[in-house]
Amino acid sequence: MTGVSRKTFELMVDVVKADEKKKKKAGRRPKLIIEDQVLMVIQYWREYRTYYHIGLDWGLSESAVCRTVYKIENILISSRKFSLPGKKELLKMSPHSNLIVMDVMESPIERPQKGQKKFFSGKQGEHTLKTQVIVCQKSSQIICLGHGKGRVHDFRLFKNSGVKFGELLKLIADKGYQGISKIHKYE
């Protein structure tokens, strides 16, 4: 339901509990226990509903949901236990044991007030944001992400992301990356 394994969820809860113990001032007790707070944040990430609608589910105000999401996100980010390996990991990978898969997905967004042309994707016929995902096929682990506006071509997004592959790394990509062989040597 959440897209997060039980083990990862428990690790998130442990990180948040450890951070709560560091606080010197008690303050007002939150309405939700830590497990529910983390679950609510994961629900926000997964479904991307408004704070108002999530607040209705959990019996909280819109502002309380916003504060909780902000607090939990900052705690998890500062722990550095949930970050992606990054682009530099691609240079370290051995060419024989790893196969890299790369593709771009588009997420629809509301029509922006200004600069609509930059976000309009002719392929999708709506305003979008693009996300380039690079995954190790063997472990199914996301290595790094790249982001761009809907109008940007997949290959341009790749060039702008600054991703470099190790020599002779095996790569699977769609036709949007046809010129990649001129930039990187791969199998």
C-alpha positions, 0 to 999 in steps of 0.5 A: 500500500505504501511502496515501502517495505516493513524493514524500511518503515521500521528504520524510518520510525527508529530514526524519527524516535532517536531524533525525538529523544535528542530534544530537550524541551518536551512541548505539546504532545502531537495527536499522532504517535510517531509510527502514524506520523511516518505513515502519514508522510509516506502516504503523502509521498505515495498519493500526493494528495492535498494536506487538506484531504490527508488531514481529513483521514487522520483527524488533523488540520491542514497546517498540522499535516504540513508541519508534520510532513516538513518535520519528518522529511527533514529528520529523514533527510538529515539522517542520510540513511535514505539517500540514493547512491548518486552519479559517482556510483556509476563510475565505480561499477564494474562493467561485467556484473552490472547492467544499467537501465535508463528511461524518462517518465513524465508526471502531469502538473497543473498549468503554470501561470508563467512559462507554460511553453517550457512545461508543455509536453507535445508527446503527452499533450499536457504540462509535465515534469520529466524525471530521468531514472537510472536503475541497476537491473541486478539489484533493482536499486535506483542509482540516481535521478535527473529532473527537467521540464516537460518540453525537454527532450530525453537526451537533452535531459541526460546531457544536462544531468551530468551523468557519466558512465564507467567505460564499457558499462552495459546500458539499456535505453530507449530510442530517445538516447540514440546519440549516447554512443558518441558521448560514452563507450558502452557495450 
